[in-house]
C-alpha cells in the first residue's frame, strides 16, 4: 500500500479529511503523492527518462531542452497537451519529476542539484588512522674498521607504538549538520562548522529533494545518529522550511531507512529569539498568501537573519555554538587519552613477554663483539680484512636472530582496548522532527510549530 493510500485509509478510519493528516499542503506533502493525476504525470516523466536513456547525474533542465528540441517528435504531456518551452510547462516538468521520484518510478539519487550550492562536508567517516600497533626494528650492523669500532654495536630490540588513538571529530556521538536557507551567513557559518567538524548545507530558499537524498546517504555512510540544526528567517517561508525538509526526510526514512535516528530542529530564527533580542520586524508582502496564517500565529511582520548579527554581534555564532556543544561529549578527548595510556601499558606487558626474551642473547652478542672490536683499536690500518673474517660467524648468527625476532613480531597478537566513542547526551524532546516518533505524534509537532507553539 502506497503512502497516499495509507493516508486515505487513516482519514477514513478517523473520520476526517485527508489534508488534516498532512504536515504540508496536499500538493507538496510527499506522503500524499499518488492521486490519479499525479500518477499520470509521474508515469509520463518516467517514460521520458527511459526514452532519453538517462541514468545518473542529470539535471532537470536538460530534460526540458531535450523535450522541446526540434528532433523530439513526441511532446505530448500527460494531460494530452503539447509541451512548450514556457515557464508554465517547466513547472509542469518539475512537478512530474517530483512525483516520479516520490513514487519510486525514477531513482531519486539520479538527479543533480544545480540550484543550491554543494554541501560543505567537514565530518569524514574515514578520518583517523586504523586502530592497532606498529614497531620500529633498528638496524643490526656488524662493525667495520674505524676510529671507534665499538660505537656501531649499540643495538636494541624493536620498539612498539600503538596506532589510531587520537581524538577526532568523527568519534563524537552525533553526526551534526547545519542547514541554512541562504549562503549570506557563510562568513560566520563556515569557520564555525569547519572548527567543529559539522557539515554545512546552504540553499536558495527551500531545499531540494536531492539535498535530502544526499543527506541520508551521508547518514548511512557514517552510521550514527544525525542531528540537523535548521536556520531560516522569521517569515512565512522560513517558518515552513524546517517542516518541509523534515517531512521529506520522514518520507524517505519511511520508505528506505526505517531504523535511522534523525532529528531536526529550527535553531534560528525562532519567535522566542525575535522577542528576546527585540529584533525589528519588517512588513510582509500583501501578495504572500501565507501572511495571514503566519501573523495570526506570530504577530505582524517578519525578521531577517542578518538582523540578529547586526544588532547583537556574536550572538548568531554563540547561539549555534551552544546547540552544537549540547550534542558533544566534552570528555571524549580525555577518554581517548586514557585509552592510549591503557594500550601502551598493555603493549608493554605483551612486548616484554614476546620480545624481551631476546634481550639476553642480544646483550651476549654485543658483549662478545665489542670485546673483539676493542682488541683491534690500535691496529686499524690493514686489519679490516682480519676483523671481518672473525666476525663472519657472528654475522650468520646475528642474521638468524634477527629473522627469529622478525618472525615473532609478525606472529604477535595483542588484544588492544577499543577506541572509545562519545556517549549520547541527554536530549530534550523539543526537536521539531524526531525519527523515533509515531506518525500522529510527529504530525502534532509539525502543527504546533506552524501555530507558534
C-alpha positions in Angstrom: 0.0 0.0 0.0 1.4 3.4 -1.0 1.7 6.3 1.4 -1.1 8.0 -0.4 -3.4 5.0 0.1 -2.4 4.8 3.7 -3.3 8.4 4.3 -6.7 7.9 2.7 -7.3 4.8 4.8 -6.3 6.6 8.0 -8.6 9.5 7.2 -11.5 7.1 6.7 -10.7 5.3 10.0 -10.5 8.6 11.9 -13.5 10.2 10.3 -11.6 13.2 9.0 -10.4 14.7 5.7 -7.1 13.6 4.4 -5.4 17.1 4.4 -5.9 17.1 8.2 -3.4 14.2 8.4 -0.7 16.1 6.4 2.2 18.3 7.6 2.4 20.3 4.3 0.0 21.5 1.7 -1.6 18.5 -0.1 0.3 19.2 -3.4 3.7 19.5 -1.5 3.4 16.7 1.0 5.3 13.6 -0.2 3.0 11.3 1.9 0.1 12.4 -0.3 1.6 11.8 -3.7 -0.3 9.2 -5.7 -3.6 10.6 -6.9 -4.6 9.6 -10.4 -3.5 12.9 -11.8 -0.1 12.8 -10.0 0.4 9.2 -11.0 -0.2 10.1 -14.7 2.3 12.8 -14.5 4.9 10.6 -12.8 4.5 7.8 -15.4 4.8 10.4 -18.2 8.1 11.6 -16.7 9.4 8.1 -16.1 8.7 7.3 -19.8 10.7 10.4 -20.8 13.5 9.3 -18.6 13.6 5.9 -20.1 13.2 7.2 -23.7 16.0 9.6 -23.4 18.3 7.0 -21.9 19.1 8.9 -18.7 20.9 7.1 -15.8 22.5 9.4 -13.2 23.9 12.9 -12.8 21.1 14.5 -14.8 19.7 18.0 -14.2 16.0 18.5 -15.0 16.9 21.5 -17.2 18.5 19.0 -19.6 15.2 17.0 -19.8 13.4 20.2 -20.6 15.5 21.2 -23.5 15.7 17.7 -25.0 11.9 17.6 -24.8 11.5 20.9 -26.7 14.2 20.2 -29.2 13.2 20.1 -33.0 14.3 16.5 -33.1 11.8 15.4 -30.5 8.6 14.3 -32.2 6.5 13.2 -29.1 6.0 16.3 -26.9 2.5 15.4 -25.6 2.2 15.7 -21.8 0.1 13.5 -19.5 -2.8 15.9 -19.9 -2.8 15.4 -23.7 -1.5 19.0 -24.4 1.8 19.7 -26.2 4.9 20.5 -24.0 6.1 24.0 -24.9 9.2 26.0 -24.0 7.4 28.1 -21.3 7.7 28.7 -17.6 4.4 27.0 -17.1 5.4 23.8 -18.7 8.8 23.9 -17.0 6.9 24.0 -13.7 4.8 21.1 -15.0 8.0 19.1 -15.7 9.4 19.9 -12.2 6.2 18.7 -10.6 6.1 15.5 -12.7 9.8 14.7 -11.8 9.0 15.2 -8.1 6.0 12.8 -8.3 8.1 10.2 -10.2 10.8 10.3 -7.5 8.4 10.2 -4.6 6.6 7.2 -6.2 9.9 5.4 -6.9 9.4 5.4 -10.7 12.8 7.2 -11.1 15.8 6.8 -8.8 15.7 10.0 -6.6 19.5 9.8 -6.3 19.9 10.1 -10.1 19.4 13.9 -10.1 22.0 16.6 -9.6 21.1 19.8 -7.7 22.4 22.9 -9.5 20.1 25.3 -7.8 21.6 25.0 -4.4 25.4 25.2 -3.5 27.2 21.9 -2.8 27.3 21.0 0.9 30.4 21.7 2.9 31.3 18.3 4.3 33.6 18.6 7.3 32.8 15.3 9.0 34.7 12.5 7.3 33.9 8.9 8.2 37.4 7.7 7.3 39.2 10.3 9.3 41.9 9.0 11.5 44.4 6.1 11.5 43.4 2.5 11.8 43.4 1.1 15.3 46.3 -1.3 16.0 50.0 -1.1 16.8 53.3 -0.9 14.9 57.0 -1.4 15.6 60.4 0.0 14.6 63.1 -2.6 14.1 66.5 -0.9 14.4 69.4 -1.9 12.1 71.8 -4.6 13.3 75.2 -3.9 11.5 78.5 -5.6 12.2 81.4 -3.2 12.8 84.0 -2.2 10.2 87.4 -0.7 10.8 87.0 2.9 12.1 88.3 5.0 14.9 85.8 3.6 17.4 84.9 0.1 16.5 82.6 -0.4 19.4 80.3 2.6 18.7 78.5 0.7 15.9 77.4 -2.1 18.3 74.7 -0.1 20.0 72.0 -2.5 19.1 68.5 -2.5 20.6 65.3 -4.6 20.2 62.4 -3.2 18.2 60.3 -0.5 19.8 56.4 -0.5 19.8 53.9 2.2 19.1 50.1 2.0 19.4 48.3 3.5 16.4 44.9 5.2 15.9 44.4 6.5 19.5 44.0 10.1 18.6 40.9 12.2 19.3 39.0 13.1 16.1 35.6 14.7 15.5 34.0 11.6 13.9 34.2 9.8 17.3 31.6 12.2 18.7 28.3 10.5 19.3 26.3 12.5 16.7 26.6 13.4 13.0 25.6 17.1 13.2 24.7 19.2 10.2 23.7 22.9 10.0 21.3 23.7 7.2 20.7 27.4 6.3 18.2 28.7 3.8 20.8 31.1 2.3 24.5 31.4 2.0 24.8 35.0 3.0 25.7 33.9 6.6 28.6 31.7 5.4 31.2 34.2 6.7 30.0 33.1 10.2 28.9 29.6 9.5 31.9 28.2 7.6 34.6 28.9 10.3 32.3 27.6 13.0 31.3 24.4 11.1 34.8 23.7 10.0 36.1 24.1 13.6 33.5 21.6 15.0 33.6 19.2 12.1 29.9 19.9 11.4 28.6 19.7 7.8 27.1 22.9 6.4 24.3 22.8 3.8 23.0 26.1 2.4 20.2 26.7 -0.1 18.4 29.3 -2.0 15.1 29.1 -0.2 13.5 25.7 0.0 15.9 22.7 -0.1 15.6 20.2 -2.9 14.7 16.5 -2.8 18.3 15.9 -3.9 19.6 17.6 -0.8 17.5 15.2 1.4 18.7 12.1 -0.6 22.3 13.2 -0.3 21.9 13.8 3.5 20.5 10.3 4.1 23.4 8.9 2.0 25.8 10.7 4.5 23.7 9.4 7.4 24.0 5.8 6.1 27.7 6.1 5.5 28.5 7.5 8.9 26.2 5.0 10.7 25.4 7.2 13.7 22.5 9.4 14.9 22.1 12.6 12.9 21.0 15.9 14.3 20.2 18.8 11.9 20.1 22.4 13.2 18.0 24.4 10.7 18.5 28.1 10.2 15.8 30.2 8.4 14.4 33.7 8.5 11.4 34.5 10.7 8.9 34.9 7.9 6.1 32.8 6.3 8.6 31.0 4.0 11.2 30.5 6.7 8.7 29.2 9.1 7.7 26.4 6.7 11.2 25.4 5.5 12.3 23.3 8.6 8.9 21.4 8.4 9.3 20.9 4.6 12.7 19.4 5.0 11.7 17.3 8.0 8.7 16.0 6.2 10.7 14.9 3.2 13.3 13.2 5.5 10.4 11.5 7.2 9.1 10.2 3.9 12.4 8.8 2.7 13.0 7.2 6.1 9.5 5.7 5.9 10.4 4.1 2.6 14.1 3.1 2.9 15.8 3.9 6.2 13.3 3.0 8.9 15.9 2.4 11.6 17.9 5.7 11.1 17.9 8.1 14.0 17.5 11.6 12.5 16.2 14.7 14.3 15.8 18.2 13.0 15.1 21.4 14.9 14.5 25.0 13.9 17.6 26.5 15.6 17.1 30.1 14.3 15.2 32.4 14.0 12.5 31.4 16.4 9.7 33.5 17.9 11.4 33.4 21.3 14.7 34.7 19.8 12.9 37.5 18.0 11.2 38.6 21.2 14.3 38.1 23.5 16.6 40.2 21.3 13.9 42.7 20.3 14.6 42.3 16.6 12.9 44.8 14.4 10.2 43.5 12.1 9.6 44.4 8.5 6.3 44.3 6.6 5.3 41.1 4.8 4.2 41.5 1.2 0.5 41.6 0.9 0.7 39.2 -2.1 2.2 36.5 0.2 -0.7 34.1 0.6 0.9 32.7 3.8 0.9 36.1 5.5 -2.4 35.8 7.4 -1.7 32.5 8.9 1.9 33.5 9.9 0.9 36.7 11.5 -2.1 35.0 13.3 0.5 32.7 15.0 3.5 35.1 15.4 2.3 38.7 15.2 2.8 41.2 12.4 6.0 41.4 10.4 9.0 39.3 9.5 12.7 39.3 10.6 15.8 38.6 8.5 18.7 36.5 9.8 21.1 39.4 9.3 19.2 41.5 11.9 20.5 39.3 14.8 24.2 39.7 13.9 23.8 43.3 13.0 22.2 44.3 16.3 23.8 41.7 18.6 27.3 40.9 17.1 28.5 37.4 18.0 25.1 36.1 19.2 24.4 34.3 16.0 27.6 32.2 16.4 27.1 31.9 20.2 23.6 30.5 19.9 24.6 28.0 17.2 27.7 27.0 19.1 25.6 26.4 22.2 23.3 24.0 20.3 26.4 22.1 18.8 28.0 21.9 22.2 24.9 20.3 23.7 25.4 17.4 21.3 29.1 16.7 22.1 30.8 14.5 24.6 33.2 17.1 26.2 35.1 14.3 27.9 35.8 12.3 24.8 39.3 13.7 24.3 40.3 12.7 27.8 38.8 9.2 27.2 40.8 8.7 24.1 44.0 9.8 26.0 43.1 7.2 28.7 42.6 4.5 26.1 46.1 5.4 24.6 47.7 5.0 28.1 45.9 1.7 28.6 47.0 0.5 25.1 50.7 1.5 25.9 50.6 -0.4 29.2 49.1 -3.5 27.6 51.5 -3.4 24.7 54.4 -3.0 27.2 53.4 -6.1 29.1 52.9 -8.2 25.9 56.1 -6.8 24.5 58.2 -7.9 27.4 56.6 -11.4 27.3 57.1 -11.8 23.5 60.2 -9.7 22.6 62.1 -9.2 25.9 63.2 -12.8 26.0 65.6 -12.0 23.2 67.4 -9.3 25.2 70.0 -11.6 27.0 71.0 -13.1 23.6 71.4 -9.7 22.1 73.4 -8.5 25.2 75.7 -11.5 25.0 76.3 -10.9 21.3 77.0 -7.2 21.9 79.5 -8.0 24.7 81.4 -10.6 22.6 81.5 -8.5 19.5 82.5 -5.4 21.5 85.5 -7.2 23.0 86.7 -8.3 19.6 86.3 -4.8 18.2 88.2 -3.2 21.1 91.2 -5.6 20.6 91.7 -4.1 17.1 91.6 -0.4 18.1 95.4 0.0 17.9 95.8 -1.9 14.6 93.2 -0.2 12.5 95.2 0.1 9.3 95.3 -3.1 7.3 93.3 -5.2 9.8 89.9 -4.7 8.3 90.1 -8.0 6.4 91.1 -9.9 9.6 88.3 -8.5 11.7 85.7 -9.2 9.0 86.9 -12.8 8.9 86.5 -13.2 12.7 83.1 -11.5 12.6 81.7 -13.7 9.9 80.3 -16.5 12.2 78.6 -13.8 14.3 77.1 -12.3 11.1 75.3 -15.5 10.4 74.1 -15.9 14.0 73.0 -12.2 14.1 71.0 -12.7 10.9 69.3 -15.8 12.3 68.5 -13.9 15.5 67.0 -11.0 13.5 64.9 -13.4 11.5 63.7 -15.0 14.7 62.7 -11.6 16.2 61.1 -10.6 12.9 59.1 -13.8 12.8 58.0 -13.4 16.4 56.9 -9.8 15.7 54.7 -10.9 12.9 53.2 -13.7 15.0 52.4 -11.4 17.9 48.7 -11.0 18.7 47.7 -8.3 21.1 44.1 -7.7 22.3 44.1 -3.9 22.4 41.3 -1.9 24.0 38.7 -0.5 21.6 38.8 3.2 20.8 36.1 4.9 22.8 33.3 6.9 21.1 31.4 9.7 22.6 28.4 8.8 24.8 25.0 10.1 23.8 24.0 13.1 25.8 20.6 13.6 27.5 18.4 15.3 25.0 15.1 17.1 25.5 12.0 16.2 23.4 12.0 19.7 21.9 13.2 18.7 18.4 10.8 19.7 15.6 11.4 16.3 13.9 12.4 13.0 15.6 12.5 9.9 13.5 11.5 7.8 16.6 8.1 9.4 16.8 4.9 7.8 15.6 3.1 9.4 12.6 0.5 11.2 14.6 2.8 12.4 17.4 5.1 13.9 14.7 2.2 15.4 12.9 1.1 17.1 16.1 4.6 18.6 16.5 4.6 20.0 12.9 1.2 21.6 13.5 2.3 23.0 16.9 5.4 24.6 15.2 3.1 26.1 12.4 0.8 27.6 15.1 3.7 29.1 17.0 3.7 26.6 19.9 
